[in-house]
Amino acid sequence: MFKPNIYNWHTARMTDQFQYNAASGRPLTILFIDTGADKFHPELKGNLIEAECRSFVPYEPCLSDYIGHGTQMISSVTGKKVFKGIAPTASVVVYKITDKKGISKLDWLYKALKEGISKGYPVINISYRTEYELDLLEFGRFQALIDFAGRQGIWVVCSAGNDGRDISQEFRVPSNLQGVYPIGSTNKNGGVSLFSNTLSSQFFAPTGDEYEVNYDNDWVMVAKSELVTGDYLYEVLGFDKAYTVGIGTSIASALFSGVVASLAGELIAQGLKPDRTVLEELLRLGARPAGTKQEHYEVSLSGSIRALRHMRG
């Protein structure tokens, strides 16, 4: 059995100490719409379907990651060497929508989302949220895409955002689109992270908390792209320069996507249709409370697998 390091508490909690063999199915493919990916990183190697990756950023290849965000998010799912992700065997495609200066354009997101839906990727993870509310016409253009995705059975997942507020009444893309799953973050104690945006009913995944400054105990390990400069946390923490630590609803979103992909794969392996209603019910039945609100659920892969077995008798 894999022996967890102290930065791997989150996926340990979600898998009953890395009991991946509890599931017999193979996770479904996840499309990440993000900053790119470091295809040479050992935590990503073997998981990327390179031929299907695309860049919507002019003159920048998809499989380069100057910002590092995409590499971090993907590794939260596919980690298998120094730390364990939530679905180490998952296949991943990445669509790049952020340039080397950290700029993302709404049009790049729209084109990437439209293509990902048309290609039929079963789980689409978006780590992007508009900094301003859109007008109803622009918002409606995106909503039409999500409505089509829903009819195809595609899960569109995104980060809820890290502003520490209730976003229920906002008009931001993609977090407030009906049919999208905006994922919040929980801390090591199971409460909602102070920075996490929230809605009245919501799924969460554990990543830590902004005000827990003891990196050794509270943050989580992620892969660092070799193109990223200026991140020297690895020196402070005493591990290889190919790794760093992080928190945030983007990591939570990636973890949730991995759980959905794994749980859907398990349903298929058992000869069942990965129906969205059934999956949502299994996610809720297998979840832990996220904080004190009744409709806030911290997802657990092992908990949902147990719920499936109980459901089937």
N, C-alpha and C positions, 0 to 999 in steps of 0.2 A: 504493500500500500504506500502511496505517496505520503511523505512526511511534510506537513505544512510548515512554512516559515511564518514568522510573526506578521508579515504583510499580506497574508493570504487567508485571514480570518473570515472574509466576506463569502468567498465561494465554499469554504469549509462549512459555514453555517447553512448555505443553500443546498448542500449535497450530503449532509450527515457525514462530514469528514471524508469527502471525496469518494463516496460510494457510487461511482459512475456505472458500475456493473448492475446496478438496480434496474437500469433501462436497457432493453434489448434492441431498440430501434436506432437508426442512424439519424442524426439531426437533419432537418431540411436546410437548404441553402439560404444564407442571409446576405442581402445586399446592403452594404454600408454606403450611405451618401455622406461624404466627409472630406477630409483634407488630403486624401491619398493614403498610401501605405508603403512601408519599408519591406519590400518583398524578400529581402535577405535576412530579416530578423528571425532567429531560431524559434521564437514563439508564434510566428506567422507562417513559417516555411512549411509547405506541404498542405496548407489550407486554402491558399488563394487560387482561384480559377483565373489565371492570368489572362487567358485569351478573351475573357468576357469583361475584363476591367476597362473602364473608359474615363477619359478626362473631358470635362466640359469647360475647362480653363484653357484658353488659347495658349499654345506653345509650351505647355507644361505636361509632361507625361503623367499618367495616372499613378503608376507605381513609383512615385517619388513623394516624399512627405516632409516638406520644409517646416511645417508647423508642429507636426508630431501627434496631433490629436487623433487622426484616423488610426495610426499605428497603436496608440494607447487603447482606443475603443475595441479594435479588432482583437488585440491580445487579451482583453478582458473575457472574451469568448474562447479564443483558441489557445491560450497559454497552456504549455505542456512540459516545459523544461525546468526553469527556475521557480515558476509558480504555476498554479493550475487555474485555467479559465473555467467558465461555467459549462462549456461544450467543446472540449479539446479536439474532437473529431469533425467538427462542423466545417463545411465548405463555405467559402466566403468570396463574394465579388465586391469590388469597391468602385464607386463612381466619384470622381474628384470634382468638388465645386468650390474649393478655396485655394487661392493662389499663394505664392511664396511670401506675400506681404500680409497674409491673413485676411484678405478681402474675399467675401462670398457675395455673389449677386443673386437676387431673387430669380432672375431669368435662368441662371444656371441650375438652380434648385428645381424650377418648374420643368425644364427639359430633362434633367436627370430623373426626376420622379415619374414623369410621363413615360420615359423609355423603360425604366425599371418595372413599371406596372404593365406595359405592353409586352415585356419579355416574360412576365408571369413569375417573377421571383416571389416565393411564398411569404417571406418576411423581409421587410424593408426598414432599416434603421436610419433615422435622420438625426444627426447631431448639429442642428442649426435651428435658430429661432429668430424671427425678425425683431429688431430693436424698437419697432414702431408698429402701431396698429394699421392694417391695410384698409383701403376703402372697400365698400361692399362688392364692387365689380371685380376687383383683383382677388379678394377673398373668395368670391364665388367661383372664380376660375380654378382655384386650387381645390375648392370643395367638390367640384365636378370630377376631378381626378380621383379624389378619395372615395367618392360614391361609386365610381367605376371599379376601383380596387376592391371595395367591400363586396360588390357583386361577384367578383372573381375569387373571393375567399382569401385575399391577400391581407396580411397584417402590416399596417404602417405604424411604426413605433418611433417616438421621439423623446428627447429630454424635455422635462417640464420647465427647466430654467433654474437659475441659481440666485434669484433676487429675494427669496424669503417672503413671498407674498401669495395671496389667493389670486389666481388668474382666471377664475370662472367666467367673468364678464368681459374678457378682453377679446380682441379680434386679431390675434397674431397667428402667423403661419410658422410651422404646422401645428403647434400645440393646441390651438383652439378650434381646429377643424373637426367636425363631427365624424366619428369613425376612426380617428387617430388615437393612439394610446400614449398620452404624455406621462412619462414615468418620473416619480419622485425618488428622493434618497432618504435612507434611514441611517442612523449612526450605530455604533457598536453596542449600545444599550437597547436598541430596538425602537427608539423614538424617532420621530421625523427630524431630519437634519435641519438645523437652524436656517441654512441657506436655501433649502428646497422650496420651490414653488409648489402650490397645492391646489387641488380641486375638491369638491365635496365627496366624490367617489373616485378612487384612484389606486393604481398599483404602484408599489415601491420596490426598490432593491437596495441592499446595504453597501454603502461606500465610505461612511465615516462622517465627520462633522468639522465645520470650519474652525470652531473654537477649541477643538481637541488638538493641541499642538504637539503632543507626544507622538511623533511619526512612528516610533517603534510599535505603538499599540493601536493606533486609530486610523491611519490612512491605509491605502491598498496599493499593492505593487502592480505596475503596468510596464509594457515595453516602451523603449525610447528610440525613435528614429535616428539613424546615424547622421541625418542632415540637420538635426536640431542643435542649435548652439545656445549657450547661456544657461543651461540647466545643469547645475552642479550638485543637486541633492544626493546623487549617488556617492559623491565624496563624503558628504556629511554623514550618510547612513552606512557607508562602508561596503557598498556592493558594486558590481560591474557597471561600467559606464553605459551599457546598453539597456539599463533599467532606471526607472524613477518611481515615485509614488504620486498618487493623486486622490482627489475626491470629486464628487459632483454628480449631477443628474444625467450627464452624458454617459458616464460609466454605468449608472443605474439602468439607463435605457439599453445599453449594450447587453448587460446581464439579463434583463427581461427578454430581449430578443433571443438570446441563447436558450433561455428556459422554454419559450414558445416553440422554437425550432426543435428542441429536444423532445418536448412533450408531444408535438404533432408527429414527429418521427416514430415515437413509441406507439401512438394510436394506429398509425399505418402498419407497423410491424405486427400488431395484434389483429389486423384485418378490419380495422375500423376507419371510418372517414374522419379526418381532422376538422370536424365542424367547429366553427367559431364559438357557438353557444356552449358546446361541450367543453371546449378548451377553457373558456372563461370560467365555467363552473369548477373545473379541476384546479385552475389557478387559485380560485377563492377557497376551495375546500382544503387545499394544501398549504395555504398561506399562514403566516404569523401575523398578529396585529402590528400595524405600523403606527406607533403612537397610541393616542386615546380615542380617535374617531372610529366609529363603527364601520364605515365604508372605506377605510384605508387598509390595504393589504400588502404585506411584505412577501413577495413570492418566494417559494422554496421548490426547487426541482424535485428533491427527494419527497417532500410532502405531497406534491401533486402526483408523483408516481404511486405513492401509497394510496392516495384517494382514488386513482384509476383502478388499482387492484381491488379495493374495497367495493367500488361501483360495479365491478364485473363479478364480484362474489368469489 
